[in-house]
Amino acid sequence: GSSWEEIKILAQAIEDAGATIINTGIGWHEARVPTIATSVPRASFSWVTRKMRDEKIVSVPLCATNRINAPHVADDIIARGDADLISMARPFLADPDIVRKSREGDVDDINTCIACNQACLDHAFIGRTASCLVNPLACHETELSVEEDSMPPEERLTVGVVGAGPAGMAFATTAATIGHRVVLYDKSGEIGGQFNMAKRIPGKEEFHETIRYFRHRLSKLERAGKVEMKLGTEIQFSDMEFLGDVEDGVD
């Protein structure tokens, strides 16, 4: 990395060259020091931007970046004077409506970036289309569409989903959103599946956010009568028979 003196020289040279904003990005994905992985605490490097502001190294606005994945984190950085602006990229892959939802006060409906890099940067490095682990629709919007109640009434089913892990939660919310009636089963008393183990690992606390997001989405769909959650219920394929003609599909 660069020394502080080198950083000051570079910032001043960039301003002299005509830049009107400077983004204070720290390092890179392959740097020896983690900079954007999920193990890096949120807003860990905003102090660098604050230091540049306090020392009045340049006169142009300074933009903080790196592991800023939620509106309240961005608000805190601005409020305490660490930066003039905030730069976010991956959070818009996770949820392109993050700004609108924040403005409307529906922050629990934000699908938060967990900084896994598995479908964005890792895909880009090998020439695959970038996307998002928690939002597979990202960068596939012209190929995939999930519109509310888009399924014709005559084609709607009652679908049993066994397992409320990440795949089950995603399937259940998608199926219910487009118009199917969904019954979601899990033998555990809580949703999340193996994410409930992963979130306990130091450095993977962001996994809480994915469960929080799906809990909110499923609760909204349940209140709308589109999803019925049956937690603490162990079920086999043969058990679906007791639903009779009500159950039209099984996932």
C-alpha positions as CSV (number, residue, x, y, z in Angstrom):
1,G,0.0,0.0,0.0
2,S,0.9,3.7,-0.1
3,S,2.3,5.7,2.7
4,W,0.2,8.7,4.0
5,E,2.6,11.1,2.3
6,E,2.1,9.3,-1.0
7,I,-1.7,9.4,-0.5
8,K,-1.6,13.2,0.0
9,I,0.6,13.7,-3.0
10,L,-1.7,11.6,-5.2
11,A,-4.9,13.3,-3.9
12,Q,-3.5,16.8,-4.6
13,A,-2.3,15.7,-8.1
14,I,-5.8,14.3,-8.9
15,E,-7.4,17.6,-7.8
16,D,-4.8,19.6,-9.8
17,A,-5.7,17.5,-12.8
18,G,-9.3,18.7,-12.6
19,A,-11.2,16.1,-10.6
20,T,-14.2,17.5,-8.8
21,I,-14.8,14.6,-6.4
22,I,-12.3,12.1,-5.0
23,N,-13.3,8.6,-4.1
24,T,-11.1,7.3,-1.2
25,G,-11.4,3.6,-2.1
26,I,-9.0,1.4,-0.1
27,G,-6.9,-1.3,-1.7
28,W,-8.4,-4.0,-3.9
29,H,-10.1,-7.4,-3.7
30,E,-6.8,-9.2,-4.0
31,A,-4.9,-7.1,-1.5
32,R,-3.1,-8.8,1.4
33,V,-5.2,-6.8,3.8
34,P,-9.0,-7.6,3.5
35,T,-10.8,-4.5,2.2
36,I,-14.3,-5.6,1.0
37,A,-14.9,-9.2,2.2
38,T,-17.7,-9.9,4.7
39,S,-15.1,-10.3,7.5
40,V,-14.3,-6.6,7.2
41,P,-16.6,-4.6,9.6
42,R,-18.9,-2.1,8.0
43,A,-17.5,1.3,7.2
44,S,-14.0,0.2,8.5
45,F,-12.2,2.7,6.3
46,S,-14.2,5.8,6.6
47,W,-11.6,7.1,9.0
48,V,-9.2,7.5,6.1
49,T,-11.7,9.9,4.4
50,R,-12.1,11.7,7.7
51,K,-8.4,12.1,8.1
52,M,-8.1,13.6,4.6
53,R,-10.9,16.0,5.4
54,D,-9.5,17.0,8.8
55,E,-6.1,17.7,7.3
56,K,-7.7,19.7,4.4
57,I,-5.5,17.9,1.9
58,V,-7.8,18.8,-1.0
59,S,-10.7,21.2,-1.4
60,V,-13.0,18.9,-3.5
61,P,-15.7,16.7,-1.9
62,L,-14.4,13.3,-0.6
63,C,-16.4,10.1,-1.1
64,A,-16.1,7.2,1.4
65,T,-16.4,3.7,0.2
66,N,-15.7,0.0,1.1
67,R,-18.2,-2.1,3.1
68,I,-20.9,0.4,3.3
69,N,-24.0,-1.7,2.6
70,A,-26.9,-0.1,4.4
71,P,-28.5,3.3,4.4
72,H,-28.1,3.8,8.1
73,V,-24.4,3.1,7.9
74,A,-24.1,5.7,5.1
75,D,-26.1,8.2,7.2
76,D,-23.9,7.7,10.2
77,I,-20.7,8.4,8.2
78,I,-22.2,11.6,6.8
79,A,-23.6,12.7,10.2
80,R,-20.3,12.4,12.0
81,G,-18.4,14.2,9.3
82,D,-16.3,11.4,8.0
83,A,-17.1,12.1,4.3
84,D,-19.1,14.4,2.0
85,L,-20.5,11.6,-0.1
86,I,-20.9,7.8,0.0
87,S,-20.1,5.3,-2.7
88,M,-22.0,2.0,-2.9
89,A,-21.8,-0.6,-5.7
90,R,-22.5,-4.2,-4.6
91,P,-25.5,-3.1,-2.4
92,F,-27.3,-2.1,-5.7
93,L,-26.8,-5.6,-7.1
94,A,-28.3,-7.1,-3.9
95,D,-31.3,-4.6,-4.1
96,P,-31.6,-2.1,-6.9
97,D,-34.5,-0.4,-4.9
98,I,-32.3,0.2,-1.8
99,V,-32.6,4.0,-2.1
100,R,-36.4,4.0,-2.6
101,K,-37.0,1.6,0.2
102,S,-34.9,3.7,2.5
103,R,-36.6,6.9,1.5
104,E,-40.0,5.2,2.2
105,G,-38.8,3.9,5.6
106,D,-39.2,0.3,4.6
107,V,-35.6,-0.6,5.5
108,D,-36.5,-4.2,6.6
109,D,-37.5,-4.8,3.0
110,I,-33.9,-4.1,1.8
111,N,-32.1,-7.2,0.6
112,T,-28.7,-6.4,2.1
113,C,-25.4,-7.2,0.4
114,I,-23.5,-9.7,2.6
115,A,-20.1,-9.0,0.9
116,C,-19.6,-12.6,-0.2
117,N,-18.3,-11.6,-3.7
118,Q,-19.3,-15.0,-5.0
119,A,-21.5,-13.9,-7.9
120,C,-20.3,-10.4,-8.5
121,L,-16.5,-10.1,-8.4
122,D,-15.7,-13.8,-8.6
123,H,-17.8,-14.1,-11.7
124,A,-16.2,-11.0,-13.3
125,F,-12.7,-12.4,-12.7
126,I,-13.5,-15.5,-14.8
127,G,-15.4,-13.7,-17.6
128,R,-18.9,-14.7,-16.4
129,T,-21.8,-12.3,-16.1
130,A,-21.7,-10.6,-12.7
131,S,-24.8,-11.2,-10.5
132,C,-25.5,-11.5,-6.8
133,L,-25.7,-14.4,-4.5
134,V,-28.7,-12.9,-2.6
135,N,-30.3,-11.5,-5.7
136,P,-29.9,-13.8,-8.7
137,L,-32.0,-11.4,-10.8
138,A,-29.2,-8.9,-10.8
139,C,-27.8,-8.5,-14.4
140,H,-30.4,-10.9,-15.7
141,E,-33.3,-8.5,-15.6
142,T,-34.0,-8.9,-19.4
143,E,-34.1,-12.7,-19.0
144,L,-35.9,-13.2,-15.7
145,S,-39.0,-11.4,-14.5
146,V,-40.8,-11.6,-11.1
147,E,-43.9,-9.4,-11.3
148,E,-46.5,-9.3,-8.6
149,D,-49.5,-11.5,-9.4
150,S,-48.3,-12.0,-13.0
151,M,-49.4,-15.7,-13.1
152,P,-52.8,-16.0,-14.8
153,P,-55.5,-17.1,-12.2
154,E,-56.2,-20.3,-14.1
155,E,-52.6,-21.3,-13.8
156,R,-52.0,-20.6,-10.1
157,L,-51.2,-23.5,-7.8
158,T,-51.0,-24.3,-4.2
159,V,-47.4,-25.3,-3.7
160,G,-45.8,-27.1,-0.8
161,V,-42.2,-26.0,-0.1
162,V,-40.2,-28.3,2.2
163,G,-37.3,-26.6,3.9
164,A,-37.1,-22.9,4.9
165,G,-33.4,-22.5,4.1
166,P,-32.1,-19.9,1.6
167,A,-33.4,-21.9,-1.4
168,G,-36.8,-22.6,0.1
169,M,-37.3,-19.1,1.3
170,A,-36.3,-17.7,-2.1
171,F,-38.6,-20.1,-3.9
172,A,-41.5,-19.5,-1.6
173,T,-41.3,-15.7,-1.8
174,T,-41.0,-15.8,-5.6
175,A,-43.8,-18.3,-6.1
176,A,-46.1,-16.3,-3.8
177,T,-45.2,-13.0,-5.4
178,I,-46.2,-14.1,-8.9
179,G,-49.5,-15.5,-7.6
180,H,-49.2,-19.0,-6.3
181,R,-50.4,-20.0,-2.9
182,V,-47.5,-21.4,-0.9
183,V,-47.3,-23.6,2.2
184,L,-43.7,-23.4,3.6
185,Y,-42.6,-26.3,5.9
186,D,-39.6,-26.7,8.1
187,K,-38.9,-29.1,10.9
188,S,-37.0,-26.3,12.7
189,G,-38.9,-23.7,14.7
190,E,-37.2,-20.9,12.7
191,I,-36.5,-20.0,9.1
192,G,-33.0,-19.8,7.7
193,G,-31.7,-23.4,7.4
194,Q,-27.9,-23.6,7.5
195,F,-27.6,-19.8,7.4
196,N,-28.4,-20.0,11.1
197,M,-25.2,-21.9,11.6
198,A,-23.2,-19.7,9.1
199,K,-24.2,-16.5,10.8
200,R,-22.6,-17.6,14.1
201,I,-19.1,-17.8,12.5
202,P,-17.0,-14.8,13.3
203,G,-16.8,-12.6,10.2
204,K,-20.1,-13.9,8.7
205,E,-22.5,-11.9,10.8
206,E,-24.0,-10.4,7.6
207,F,-25.8,-13.7,7.1
208,H,-28.3,-12.4,9.7
209,E,-29.4,-9.8,7.2
210,T,-30.5,-12.4,4.6
211,I,-32.6,-14.2,7.1
212,R,-34.0,-10.8,8.3
213,Y,-34.9,-9.9,4.8
214,F,-36.7,-13.1,4.0
215,R,-38.5,-13.1,7.4
216,H,-39.9,-9.7,6.5
217,R,-40.9,-10.7,3.0
218,L,-42.5,-13.9,4.1
219,S,-44.4,-12.1,6.9
220,K,-45.8,-9.6,4.4
221,L,-46.9,-12.4,2.1
222,E,-48.4,-14.3,5.0
223,R,-50.5,-11.3,6.0
224,A,-51.6,-11.0,2.4
225,G,-52.8,-14.6,2.5
226,K,-50.3,-15.8,-0.1
227,V,-48.0,-17.8,2.2
228,E,-48.7,-20.1,5.1
229,M,-45.7,-21.0,7.2
230,K,-45.7,-24.3,9.1
231,L,-42.5,-24.3,11.2
232,G,-41.7,-27.0,13.6
233,T,-43.3,-29.4,11.2
234,E,-41.3,-32.4,9.8
235,I,-42.9,-33.6,6.6
236,Q,-42.3,-36.3,3.9
237,F,-43.4,-36.3,0.3
238,S,-46.1,-38.9,1.2
239,D,-47.5,-36.6,3.9
240,M,-48.6,-34.2,1.1
241,E,-51.4,-36.5,0.3
242,F,-53.4,-35.3,3.3
243,L,-53.7,-32.0,1.6
244,G,-55.8,-33.7,-1.0
245,D,-57.0,-31.6,-3.9
246,V,-55.8,-28.4,-2.3
247,E,-52.1,-29.2,-2.9
248,D,-51.5,-28.9,-6.6
249,G,-47.7,-28.7,-6.7
250,V,-44.8,-29.9,-4.6
251,D,-41.3,-28.4,-4.6
